[in-house]
Amino acid sequence: MNTTPSLRLIIDSADASPDGADFIRPLPHSIEAEQHVLGSVMLSAVALGEARALLDGSEFYRPAHTQIWEGILSLADRGAPCAPVAVAAAIGPHNLAKVGGAPYLHTLISQVPTTVNVAHFVHMVRDLAYARKVVATGTRLAQLGYASSGDDIAELRAAVATEVTTVTAPDTRGWPAPAPLWGGASDDLPAFPVWSFPGWLGDYVSALAEATQTPADLAGSLALAVLAVAASGKVWVRGTTWTEPTNLYTVVVLPPGNRKSEVYKAMTAPLKAAESDLIRASAPLIAEAKLARKVAEADAEKAERAAMSAGDEILRAERLAEAQDAALRLDETVIPAEPRLFTANATVEKLTSMLAEQGGRFAILAPEGKIFSILAGRYSGSPDLEVFLSGHAGEEMRTDRMGREGEDITAATLTLGVCIQPGVLARLGETPEFREQGFLARLLCSVPKSLLGFRRADPDPVPAAVLDTYATNIKALVLSLADLNEPHTLRFTPEAEAAIIALLRDTEERFRPGGDLAHMPDWGGKLVGAILRIAALLHLAEHLRTGWDRPITLATFTNAHQIGEYFTQHAQAAYDTIGADPAVADARALLEWIRRTGTERFTARDVVQALRSRFAKVAATEPGLRVLESHGWIRRLPAPPPRKGAGRTPSVAFEPHPDAFGDTPEASR
């Protein structure tokens, strides 16, 4: 391969021969690499796409190759095949002879054993073109120096600076704009897609956000929690091959002073009204059960005394059988608990008991995050997450208590809807069990931008009709679902099921190296299930009293998918704030090293040598490199073709985005 390893110019005229022969040196180039690129792009449309993202044609050393490249692009722009015969026609008979004729085009193809390595040769062509540009710039700098009279130093400096800029300016061809590495940068996070809600619910969320001068994310996330309180335990949703409950764990992160309590109170008011109606409706049944219990207790006590006082064995056996029957009737006479939909805080033991008392469906709704300190072991001394893990999945729970009867729950469905401060979110990382046991993976976090300092003093109040509709519909939904004797399972229309399959396929690809979920598979693994749950809730909100008898449409699923993607981006920001994802911290350390050192190409081995205190071995660099790659801060350079014979396989090399060297907030953070 005809390459020139050294780019040094000989400028010492004292050592040069009089005829200037020492200055005649071939410019850096590789005819073989150019031939491989042109042959590959004629053979493969995929190879053409890879090459076109990095080359514009000016990089070819041989002018004939530039003409061939332009002919190939003219065909590709028309959607025509790029076979040699078509390329020859596109070049035209007049120019075809200049490029070597039709046989040369076939020679280009015949010299390509495989198009798999085209990216390697594309980068080689591009890099050698840059090397020639450096040589040309050096020549012009030398000419500027020789042409200077010594009186025009300011002009000379300006001219030199201009020339140097041509070879030091970043080349962003083939680079997408890098994505932030998060860190609570709520300015870059999407706003809650209120339009995904049914009209009456979206109207109230928007109106309440305006009236309270709070982000719509706050009311929107709480609206999902309110719907989940109504539906959980009563309605399930069927995916393609599995079933999900309809409860959710939503968490809104906002600093103090953002009127979280005011919004929380407004959003949960209809739940309290529905709860009062349920309590009134159950009062006669509870009173009847209490009376029946007293009678059963009296009967059991009377039968027990009769059995104890019986004289002969036959009578004692009869009385003992009667006492046993009375004791069984007493056990079967249960006083139902007063209906409760939610509480603000409770110990883990108390929450489990309330969940059992309420038939396996209950909720924690609160404007503050005290529940997290309870789960971390504030009262028990150690983290206890069982009720939240089983309660999210709708699993069976069997709890044994010392000194008291155990509690069995056939299908526990717990809902969480809380507002917390950023400090609470950050401290979640101090409890490793939250991540290790999968609790954080269940949280749908919203990290909206605070409006403090930009709030209007005279906001529009919530229209009375909008408020009444919200209160009426939520109350009706709660009461109608509470009347269901057996849980109902929602299904999707065939079109929506096809969309679910496509979502599963697309989401799976996001876990691959470089994917945006590769560094948080625990959360991403529950994304599709969360979207199905949200779709069921939107469906019920749209159809209210009759939603469980009809399938979920594609339009509703699409709206749920939008909300799911909103939570995905906010979860990434939340994970970074929590510190739950060490890969993000590693990525930041790598980006800082790149910025500080100006490293333009590196391998994982280079990282280990430079940052040995952080990365003990090459494998330890992989998570951080995946995060940087998925966010566009680095890209993996194509590997050269396999070597023949013995020798170690070359290490994978990476190239940083040009912005990594600048003073952008993300690069310098």
C-alpha positions in Angstrom: 0.0 0.0 0.0 1.5 3.3 -1.1 1.3 5.4 2.1 3.8 8.0 3.4 4.4 7.5 7.2 6.3 10.8 7.7 4.8 14.2 7.0 7.9 16.2 7.9 8.9 18.8 5.4 12.6 19.4 4.6 13.0 23.2 4.9 16.6 23.5 5.7 18.0 24.8 2.4 21.6 24.3 3.6 21.1 20.5 3.6 19.2 20.4 0.3 20.8 19.6 -3.0 21.2 22.5 -5.5 18.6 21.0 -7.9 15.9 20.7 -5.1 15.6 17.0 -5.5 15.2 16.5 -1.7 12.0 18.5 -1.8 10.3 16.2 -4.3 8.3 13.9 -2.1 5.0 12.2 -2.7 2.1 13.6 -0.8 0.4 11.3 1.7 -2.1 9.0 -0.1 -3.1 5.4 -0.6 -4.4 4.5 -4.1 -5.4 1.0 -2.7 -7.6 2.5 0.0 -9.3 4.8 -2.5 -9.9 1.8 -4.8 -11.3 -0.2 -2.0 -13.8 2.5 -1.1 -15.0 3.0 -4.7 -15.3 -0.7 -5.3 -17.2 -1.2 -2.1 -19.7 1.6 -2.7 -20.5 0.2 -6.2 -21.1 -3.2 -4.6 -23.1 -2.2 -1.5 -25.7 0.5 -0.8 -24.8 0.1 2.9 -21.2 0.8 2.2 -22.2 3.9 0.2 -24.1 5.2 3.1 -21.2 4.8 5.5 -18.8 6.4 3.0 -21.0 9.3 2.1 -21.4 10.4 5.7 -17.6 11.0 5.9 -16.5 11.9 2.4 -17.5 14.6 -0.1 -15.2 13.6 -2.9 -12.4 16.1 -2.4 -10.5 13.6 -0.2 -9.4 11.5 -3.2 -5.8 11.9 -4.3 -6.3 10.7 -7.8 -8.6 13.1 -9.8 -10.1 10.1 -11.7 -11.3 8.7 -8.4 -13.1 12.0 -7.7 -14.9 11.7 -11.1 -15.9 8.1 -10.4 -17.2 9.1 -6.9 -19.3 11.9 -8.4 -20.8 9.5 -11.0 -21.7 7.1 -8.2 -23.4 9.8 -6.2 -25.4 11.0 -9.2 -26.8 7.5 -9.6 -27.5 7.2 -5.9 -29.4 10.5 -5.8 -31.8 9.2 -8.4 -32.2 5.9 -6.6 -30.5 4.1 -9.5 -28.1 1.1 -9.1 -24.4 1.8 -8.9 -23.1 -1.1 -10.9 -20.0 -0.4 -13.1 -22.0 -0.3 -16.3 -24.4 2.3 -14.8 -21.4 4.3 -13.4 -19.7 4.3 -16.8 -22.8 5.7 -18.4 -23.1 8.3 -15.7 -19.5 9.4 -16.3 -20.0 9.7 -20.0 -17.9 8.4 -22.9 -15.8 11.6 -23.1 -14.6 11.3 -19.4 -14.7 7.6 -19.1 -11.4 7.2 -21.0 -9.8 9.7 -18.6 -10.6 7.6 -15.5 -9.3 4.4 -17.1 -12.2 3.2 -19.1 -14.9 0.6 -18.2 -12.4 -2.1 -17.4 -11.0 0.0 -14.6 -14.4 0.2 -12.9 -14.6 -3.6 -13.0 -11.1 -3.8 -11.6 -12.2 -1.7 -8.6 -14.9 -4.2 -7.8 -12.6 -7.2 -8.3 -10.1 -5.9 -5.8 -12.7 -5.8 -2.9 -12.8 -9.2 -1.1 -15.6 -7.9 1.2 -17.3 -4.5 1.8 -17.4 -5.1 5.6 -14.1 -3.2 6.0 -15.1 -0.2 4.0 -15.3 2.1 7.0 -11.7 1.5 7.8 -10.6 2.5 4.3 -13.0 5.5 4.3 -11.3 6.8 7.4 -7.9 6.1 5.9 -8.7 8.1 2.8 -10.1 10.9 4.9 -7.1 11.0 7.3 -4.6 11.0 4.4 -6.5 13.9 2.8 -6.1 15.8 6.0 -2.4 15.0 6.0 -2.1 16.5 2.5 -3.9 19.6 3.8 -1.4 19.9 6.5 1.5 19.7 4.0 -0.1 22.3 1.8 -0.7 24.6 4.8 3.0 24.1 5.8 4.1 25.1 2.3 1.9 28.2 2.4 3.3 29.1 5.9 6.8 28.8 4.5 5.9 31.0 1.6 4.4 33.6 3.9 7.6 33.7 6.0 9.9 34.1 3.0 7.6 36.8 1.5 7.6 38.9 4.7 9.6 42.1 4.7 9.7 42.4 8.5 7.6 45.5 8.5 4.3 43.7 8.2 4.4 41.5 11.3 0.7 42.2 12.2 -0.5 41.1 8.7 1.8 38.1 8.8 0.4 37.0 12.2 -3.1 37.3 10.9 -2.3 35.4 7.7 -0.6 32.7 9.7 -3.6 32.4 12.1 -5.9 32.0 9.1 -3.8 29.3 7.6 -3.5 27.4 10.9 -7.3 27.6 11.4 -7.8 25.7 8.2 -6.1 22.6 9.7 -7.2 23.0 13.4 -10.9 23.8 12.9 -13.1 20.8 14.0 -14.6 18.7 11.2 -18.0 17.6 12.3 -18.9 15.7 9.1 -20.6 12.4 10.0 -21.1 13.5 13.6 -24.6 14.0 15.1 -25.0 16.7 17.8 -23.9 15.0 21.1 -26.6 14.5 23.7 -26.1 15.8 27.2 -24.9 13.5 29.9 -27.8 14.6 31.9 -27.2 15.7 35.5 -30.6 17.3 36.2 -30.3 19.6 33.2 -34.1 20.1 33.1 -33.7 22.8 30.4 -33.0 20.0 28.0 -35.7 17.6 29.1 -39.0 17.4 27.4 -42.2 18.8 28.9 -45.0 16.5 30.0 -47.1 15.6 26.9 -50.4 16.8 28.3 -52.0 16.4 24.8 -51.7 12.6 25.3 -54.5 12.7 27.9 -58.2 12.6 27.0 -59.5 16.1 26.6 -61.2 16.6 30.0 -58.1 15.4 31.9 -55.6 17.4 29.8 -57.7 20.5 30.2 -57.7 20.2 33.9 -54.0 19.5 34.1 -53.2 22.5 32.0 -55.6 24.7 33.8 -54.3 23.7 37.2 -50.7 24.2 36.1 -51.6 27.7 35.0 -53.6 28.6 38.1 -50.8 27.4 40.4 -47.9 28.5 38.1 -46.3 25.1 38.3 -44.9 22.9 35.6 -47.6 20.7 33.9 -45.3 17.7 34.7 -46.4 17.9 38.3 -50.1 17.7 37.7 -49.7 15.3 34.8 -47.7 12.8 36.8 -50.1 13.0 39.7 -53.0 12.5 37.3 -51.5 9.2 36.2 -51.2 8.2 39.9 -54.8 9.2 40.5 -56.0 7.0 37.6 -53.9 4.2 38.9 -55.5 4.4 42.4 -58.9 4.0 40.7 -57.9 1.1 38.4 -55.3 -0.9 40.3 -56.5 -4.3 41.5 -59.6 -4.0 39.5 -58.3 -3.8 35.9 -55.3 -5.6 34.3 -53.9 -5.2 30.8 -52.8 -7.9 28.5 -49.8 -7.4 26.3 -48.8 -9.9 23.6 -47.9 -12.8 25.9 -48.0 -11.3 29.4 -50.3 -9.4 31.7 -49.6 -6.2 33.7 -51.5 -4.6 36.6 -52.5 -1.0 36.2 -50.7 0.5 39.2 -47.8 3.0 38.8 -45.0 4.4 40.9 -44.7 8.1 39.9 -42.2 10.6 41.5 -42.0 14.3 40.7 -38.8 16.1 41.7 -39.1 19.8 42.5 -37.3 22.2 44.9 -39.1 23.8 47.8 -41.5 26.6 47.1 -43.0 25.1 44.0 -46.5 24.6 45.5 -46.3 20.8 45.4 -48.8 20.6 48.3 -51.3 22.8 46.6 -51.3 20.8 43.4 -51.3 17.5 45.3 -54.4 18.6 47.3 -56.3 19.6 44.1 -55.4 16.4 42.2 -56.4 14.1 45.1 -59.6 15.9 46.1 -61.9 13.7 44.0 -60.3 10.6 45.5 -61.1 11.8 49.0 -64.7 12.5 47.9 -65.0 9.0 46.4 -63.5 7.5 49.5 -66.2 9.3 51.6 -68.9 7.8 49.4 -67.4 4.3 49.7 -67.2 4.7 53.5 -70.9 5.8 53.7 -72.0 2.9 51.4 -70.1 0.3 53.5 -71.2 1.6 56.9 -74.4 -0.6 57.0 -72.5 -3.7 55.9 -69.8 -3.0 58.5 -72.4 -2.5 61.2 -74.1 -5.7 60.2 -70.8 -7.6 60.2 -70.0 -6.3 63.7 -73.3 -7.4 65.0 -72.9 -10.8 63.4 -69.5 -11.1 64.9 -70.8 -10.4 68.4 -73.5 -13.0 67.9 -70.9 -15.5 66.7 -68.6 -14.7 69.6 -71.5 -15.3 72.0 -72.5 -18.5 70.3 -68.9 -19.8 70.4 -68.5 -18.9 74.0 -71.8 -20.5 74.9 -71.0 -23.7 73.0 -67.6 -23.9 74.6 -69.1 -23.7 78.1 -71.6 -26.3 77.2 -68.9 -28.7 76.0 -66.9 -28.2 79.2 -69.9 -28.8 81.5 -71.2 -31.9 79.7 -71.5 -34.9 82.0 -71.2 -38.1 79.9 -68.9 -38.8 77.1 -71.6 -39.0 74.4 -73.1 -35.6 75.3 -69.6 -34.1 75.7 -68.7 -35.3 72.1 -71.9 -33.7 70.8 -71.3 -30.4 72.6 -67.6 -30.4 71.5 -68.7 -30.8 67.8 -71.2 -27.9 68.3 -68.4 -25.8 69.9 -66.1 -26.5 66.9 -68.8 -25.5 64.5 -69.4 -22.3 66.4 -65.7 -21.5 66.4 -65.5 -22.0 62.7 -68.5 -19.7 62.1 -66.8 -17.1 64.3 -63.6 -17.3 62.2 -65.7 -16.9 59.0 -67.5 -13.9 60.4 -65.0 -11.1 59.3 -65.6 -7.4 59.8 -64.6 -5.7 56.6 -62.2 -2.8 57.0 -63.5 0.7 56.3 -62.7 1.6 52.7 -59.4 3.5 52.3 -57.9 4.4 48.9 -54.6 5.9 50.0 -52.5 7.3 52.8 -49.6 9.8 52.9 -47.2 7.7 55.0 -47.0 4.4 56.9 -44.5 2.0 58.2 -43.8 -1.0 56.0 -45.6 -3.3 58.4 -48.6 -1.0 58.6 -48.7 -0.5 54.8 -48.7 -4.3 54.3 -51.6 -4.6 56.8 -53.6 -1.9 55.0 -52.9 -3.5 51.7 -54.3 -6.7 53.0 -57.3 -5.0 54.6 -58.2 -3.3 51.4 -58.2 -6.4 49.3 -54.8 -6.0 47.9 -55.2 -2.5 46.4 -53.8 0.6 48.1 -51.7 3.7 47.5 -49.2 6.1 48.9 -49.9 9.6 47.7 -48.0 12.5 49.4 -46.5 15.9 48.6 -43.2 14.9 50.3 -40.9 11.9 50.1 -40.9 10.6 53.7 -41.8 7.1 52.5 -38.3 6.8 51.0 -36.6 7.2 54.4 -39.0 4.7 55.8 -38.1 2.2 53.1 -34.5 2.8 53.7 -34.9 1.6 57.3 -35.7 4.7 59.3 -37.8 2.7 61.8 -36.7 -0.9 61.1 -33.0 -0.3 61.0 -32.6 -1.9 57.6 -34.2 -1.5 54.1 -37.4 -3.4 53.7 -38.7 -3.3 50.1 -40.8 -6.4 49.8 -44.2 -4.8 49.8 -43.1 -2.3 47.1 -41.5 -4.9 44.9 -44.4 -7.4 45.1 -46.9 -4.6 45.1 -45.6 -3.2 41.8 -45.8 -6.5 40.0 -49.2 -7.6 41.4 -47.7 -10.6 43.0 -49.0 -12.8 45.8 -47.8 -11.9 49.3 -47.7 -14.1 52.4 -46.6 -12.4 55.5 -46.0 -14.0 58.9 -46.0 -11.9 62.1 -44.6 -12.7 65.5 -47.4 -12.7 68.1 -50.2 -12.1 65.5 -51.8 -13.8 62.6 -50.2 -13.7 59.2 -51.6 -11.8 56.2 -52.2 -13.3 52.8 -52.7 -11.1 49.7 -53.6 -12.9 46.4 -52.5 -10.1 44.1 -50.9 -7.0 45.8 -51.2 -3.8 43.7 -49.7 -0.8 45.3 -49.7 2.7 43.7 -47.1 5.4 44.5 -47.5 9.1 43.7 -45.2 11.4 45.6 -43.5 14.8 45.2 -40.0 15.1 46.5 -37.2 17.6 46.7 -33.9 17.2 44.7 -32.0 16.4 47.8 -34.3 13.4 48.6 -33.7 12.1 45.0 -29.9 12.5 45.4 -30.0 10.5 48.7 -31.7 7.5 47.1 -28.3 6.5 45.9 -27.1 6.2 49.5 -29.2 3.0 49.9 -27.7 0.4 47.6 -30.6 -2.0 48.0 -32.9 0.5 46.1 -30.9 -0.3 42.9 -29.8 -3.8 43.7 -33.3 -5.1 44.5 -35.0 -3.3 41.5 -36.9 -0.6 43.4 -35.4 2.3 41.4 -36.2 0.5 38.2 -39.9 0.7 39.0 -40.0 4.5 39.5 -41.4 6.8 36.7 -39.5 10.0 37.6 -40.3 13.5 36.4 -37.7 16.1 36.8 -39.3 19.3 35.5 -37.8 22.8 35.3 -38.8 24.9 38.3 -40.8 28.1 37.5 -39.6 29.9 40.6 -38.7 33.5 39.7 -40.8 33.4 36.5 -44.3 32.9 37.9 -47.1 35.3 37.1 -48.8 37.2 39.9 -52.2 37.1 38.3 -52.7 33.6 36.7 -56.0 32.5 35.3 -58.0 30.4 37.7 -59.2 26.9 36.8 -62.5 27.3 35.0 -65.4 26.0 37.1 -66.6 23.7 34.3 -63.2 22.1 33.9 -62.9 21.6 37.7 -66.4 20.1 38.0 -65.7 17.7 35.0 -62.5 16.5 36.6 -64.0 15.9 40.0 -67.1 14.2 38.6 -65.2 11.9 36.2 -62.5 10.8 38.7 -65.1 10.1 41.3 -67.3 8.2 38.8 -64.3 6.1 37.7 -63.3 5.2 41.2 -66.8 4.2 42.2 -67.6 2.3 39.1 -64.4 0.2 39.2 -64.9 -0.3 43.0 -68.2 -2.1 42.2 -66.5 -4.7 40.0 -66.6 -8.1 41.8 -63.9 -9.6 39.7 -60.9 -8.0 38.0 -61.2 -7.3 34.3 -58.4 -7.7 31.8 -58.1 -5.2 29.0 -56.8 -6.2 25.6 -55.5 -4.3 22.5 -56.9 -4.1 19.0 -54.9 -6.0 16.4 -53.3 -2.7 15.1 -52.2 -1.8 18.7 -50.8 -5.3 19.2 -48.7 -4.9 16.1 -47.4 -1.6 17.6 -46.5 -3.4 20.8 -44.5 -6.0 18.9 -42.7 -3.2 17.1 -42.0 -1.4 20.4 -40.6 -4.6 21.9 -38.3 -5.0 18.9 -37.1 -1.4 19.0 -36.6 -1.3 22.7 -34.5 -4.5 22.6 -32.1 -2.8 20.2 -31.7 0.1 22.6 -30.0 -2.3 25.1 -27.2 -3.0 22.6 -23.8 -1.3 23.1 -24.2 2.3 22.1 -28.0 2.3 22.8 -29.5 4.9 25.1 -30.8 2.2 27.5 -27.6 0.1 27.5 -26.4 1.6 30.8 -29.8 1.3 32.6 -31.2 -2.1 31.6 -33.0 -2.5 34.9 -35.2 0.5 34.2 -35.5 -0.1 30.5 -36.6 -3.6 31.0 -39.8 -2.4 32.6 -40.4 0.4 30.0 -42.8 -1.5 27.7 -44.8 -2.8 30.7 -45.1 0.8 32.0 -46.3 2.0 28.6 -49.0 -0.8 28.6 -50.1 0.3 32.0 -50.3 3.9 31.0 -52.3 2.9 27.9 -54.8 1.1 30.0 -55.2 4.1 32.3 -55.7 6.5 29.4 -58.2 4.1 27.9 -60.2 4.0 31.2 -60.0 7.8 31.4 -61.4 8.1 27.9 -64.3 5.7 28.3 -64.9 6.0 32.1 -67.6 3.6 33.2 -67.4 1.3 30.2 -63.7 1.1 29.4 -63.1 -2.4 30.6 -65.5 -3.9 28.0 -63.7 -2.6 24.9 -60.2 -3.0 23.5 -57.4 -0.4 23.7 -56.9 1.3 20.3 -53.7 2.1 18.5 -54.3 5.9 19.0 -54.4 5.4 22.8 -51.3 3.2 22.7 -49.5 5.8 20.7 -50.3 8.5 23.3 -49.1 6.1 26.1 -45.9 5.6 24.1 -45.3 9.3 24.0 -45.6 9.5 27.8 -43.3 6.5 28.2 -40.6 8.2 26.1 -41.1 11.3 28.3 -40.4 9.3 31.4 -37.4 7.6 29.7 -35.6 10.8 29.3 -36.5 12.0 32.7 -35.4 8.7 34.2 -32.0 9.1 32.7 -31.7 12.5 34.4 -32.9 11.1 37.7 -30.5 8.2 37.6 -27.6 10.6 37.1 -28.8 12.8 40.0 -29.2 9.7 42.2 -25.8 8.5 41.3 -27.4 5.1 40.8 -25.6 4.7 37.5 -21.8 4.5 37.9 -21.5 4.3 34.1 -22.5 7.9 33.8 -19.9 9.0 36.4 -17.3 7.0 34.4 -18.4 8.7 31.2 -18.0 12.1 32.8 -14.5 11.2 34.0 -13.6 10.0 30.5 -15.0 13.1 28.8 -13.1 15.3 31.2 -9.9 13.4 30.4 -10.5 13.9 26.7 -11.1 17.6 27.1 -8.1 18.1 29.4 -5.6 16.2 27.4 -6.9 17.0 23.9 -6.8 13.3 23.0 -8.0 12.8 19.5 -7.8 9.0 19.3 -7.5 6.5 22.0 -8.0 2.9 23.0 -9.3 1.4 26.2 -5.8 0.5 27.1 -4.8 4.2 26.8 -7.6 5.0 29.3 -6.4 2.4 31.8 -2.9 3.8 31.6 -4.0 7.4 32.0 -6.7 6.8 34.7 -5.4 3.7 36.5 -6.8 5.0 39.8 -10.4 4.7 38.4 -10.1 1.9 35.8 -8.1 -1.1 37.0 -8.5 -3.0 33.7 -9.8 -2.6 30.2 -13.2 -4.3 31.0 -13.9 -1.6 33.6 -13.9 1.1 30.9 -16.6 -0.5 28.9 -19.7 0.9 30.7 -18.5 4.5 30.5 -17.4 4.2 26.9 -20.8 2.8 26.0 -22.5 5.9 27.6 -20.2 8.3 25.7 -20.8 6.4 22.5 -24.6 6.3 22.9 -24.6 10.0 23.5 -22.5 10.9 20.5 -19.4 12.1 22.4 -17.2 9.4 20.9 -17.4 7.0 18.0 -15.8 3.7 17.5 -13.3 3.7 14.6 -13.6 0.8 12.2 -11.1 -2.0 12.8 -8.6 -2.8 10.0 -8.9 -6.0 8.1 -7.7 -9.1 10.1 -4.0 -9.7 10.0 -2.6 -12.7 8.4 -0.4 -14.9 10.7 0.4 -14.4 14.3 0.1 -11.2 16.3 -2.2 -9.6 18.7 -5.5 -8.2 17.4 -5.4 -4.4 17.3 -7.3 -2.7 20.0 -10.6 -0.9 19.2 -9.9 2.8 18.8 -12.2 5.7 19.5 -12.5 9.2 18.2 -14.0 12.1 20.3 -16.6 14.5 19.0 -15.0 17.9 18.1 -17.3 19.5 20.8 -15.5 17.5 23.4 -12.5 19.8 23.2 -14.5 23.0 23.5 -15.8 25.0 26.4 -19.4 23.8 26.1 -21.1 23.3 29.5 -21.3 19.6 29.0 -17.7 19.1 27.9 -16.3 21.2 30.7 -18.5 19.9 33.5 
